[in-house]
Structure formats: C-alpha cells, structure tokens
Amino acid sequence: MREYDLTNAHWRKSSYSDGNGGNCLEVAHGVPGVVPVRDSKVPDGAVLVIPASAWAAFVGAVRAAGL
C-alpha cells in the first residue's frame, strides 16, 4: 500500500458540517491523484485515501441525487 505525506495537507471541512462538534468530514487537496478524507473530530486518526476519479464519481452521484 502506498503512503502519502499529509503533513502539509490543506484540510477543508464539509459545508454540511454543523459547527457544533457533530458529524464532520474533512477532505484535503493538493495531493495528486487522490483525495484524503478524515473525521474532523479525530484529526490525528485514520485517513481514507480515495482515488480522485472515484471521489469525483461519488460527488457527482450525490449531486445528481439531490443530496
């Protein structure tokens, strides 16, 4: 499994996060070819690294469903 250096990753919280410590998802940009995803409540926890094409398909499907 390939490892990615995320020490300088720029994380962005989901616009759907409520700001009250609820369910928060963050994604990082600037890592070529992949989209790192983490739980903002556990910033030092596990990170899912998703291929950019799979992330784009997921976001497109969510938008198409009106979610």
TORKOL-4160 file (C-alpha; in steps of 0.2 Angstrom, whole numbers, padded with zeros to 4 digits, m for minus):
67
<pt num="1" X="0000" Y="0000" Z="0000"/>
<pt num="2" X="0007" Y="0017" Z="m0005"/>
<pt num="3" X="0009" Y="0030" Z="0009"/>
<pt num="4" X="0006" Y="0049" Z="0007"/>
<pt num="5" X="0014" Y="0063" Z="0016"/>
<pt num="6" X="0000" Y="0073" Z="0023"/>
<pt num="7" X="0009" Y="0084" Z="0035"/>
<pt num="8" X="0006" Y="0099" Z="0024"/>
<pt num="9" X="m0011" Y="0094" Z="0018"/>
<pt num="10" X="m0024" Y="0108" Z="0017"/>
<pt num="11" X="m0039" Y="0101" Z="0025"/>
<pt num="12" X="m0057" Y="0108" Z="0022"/>
<pt num="13" X="m0072" Y="0104" Z="0032"/>
<pt num="14" X="m0088" Y="0099" Z="0023"/>
<pt num="15" X="m0100" Y="0114" Z="0021"/>
<pt num="16" X="m0113" Y="0102" Z="0028"/>
<pt num="17" X="m0105" Y="0101" Z="0045"/>
<pt num="18" X="m0115" Y="0109" Z="0058"/>
<pt num="19" X="m0100" Y="0118" Z="0068"/>
<pt num="20" X="m0106" Y="0111" Z="0084"/>
<pt num="21" X="m0095" Y="0096" Z="0085"/>
<pt num="22" X="m0107" Y="0084" Z="0076"/>
<pt num="23" X="m0103" Y="0073" Z="0061"/>
<pt num="24" X="m0089" Y="0082" Z="0052"/>
<pt num="25" X="m0080" Y="0076" Z="0036"/>
<pt num="26" X="m0064" Y="0085" Z="0030"/>
<pt num="27" X="m0055" Y="0082" Z="0014"/>
<pt num="28" X="m0038" Y="0088" Z="0009"/>
<pt num="29" X="m0032" Y="0095" Z="m0008"/>
<pt num="30" X="m0015" Y="0096" Z="m0016"/>
<pt num="31" X="m0011" Y="0078" Z="m0016"/>
<pt num="32" X="m0010" Y="0072" Z="m0034"/>
<pt num="33" X="m0022" Y="0059" Z="m0040"/>
<pt num="34" X="m0031" Y="0056" Z="m0023"/>
<pt num="35" X="m0042" Y="0064" Z="m0011"/>
<pt num="36" X="m0038" Y="0061" Z="0008"/>
<pt num="37" X="m0053" Y="0061" Z="0019"/>
<pt num="38" X="m0054" Y="0061" Z="0038"/>
<pt num="39" X="m0065" Y="0064" Z="0053"/>
<pt num="40" X="m0063" Y="0081" Z="0059"/>
<pt num="41" X="m0066" Y="0076" Z="0077"/>
<pt num="42" X="m0051" Y="0065" Z="0076"/>
<pt num="43" X="m0038" Y="0074" Z="0066"/>
<pt num="44" X="m0024" Y="0063" Z="0071"/>
<pt num="45" X="m0034" Y="0047" Z="0067"/>
<pt num="46" X="m0036" Y="0037" Z="0052"/>
<pt num="47" X="m0037" Y="0045" Z="0034"/>
<pt num="48" X="m0045" Y="0037" Z="0019"/>
<pt num="49" X="m0036" Y="0040" Z="0003"/>
<pt num="50" X="m0048" Y="0039" Z="m0011"/>
<pt num="51" X="m0043" Y="0039" Z="m0030"/>
<pt num="52" X="m0048" Y="0056" Z="m0037"/>
<pt num="53" X="m0059" Y="0048" Z="m0051"/>
<pt num="54" X="m0069" Y="0038" Z="m0038"/>
<pt num="55" X="m0071" Y="0054" Z="m0027"/>
<pt num="56" X="m0077" Y="0063" Z="m0042"/>
<pt num="57" X="m0090" Y="0049" Z="m0047"/>
<pt num="58" X="m0096" Y="0049" Z="m0029"/>
<pt num="59" X="m0098" Y="0068" Z="m0028"/>
<pt num="60" X="m0107" Y="0068" Z="m0045"/>
<pt num="61" X="m0119" Y="0054" Z="m0039"/>
<pt num="62" X="m0123" Y="0063" Z="m0023"/>
<pt num="63" X="m0127" Y="0079" Z="m0033"/>
<pt num="64" X="m0137" Y="0070" Z="m0046"/>
<pt num="65" X="m0147" Y="0063" Z="m0032"/>
<pt num="66" X="m0150" Y="0080" Z="m0024"/>
<pt num="67" X="m0142" Y="0076" Z="m0008"/>
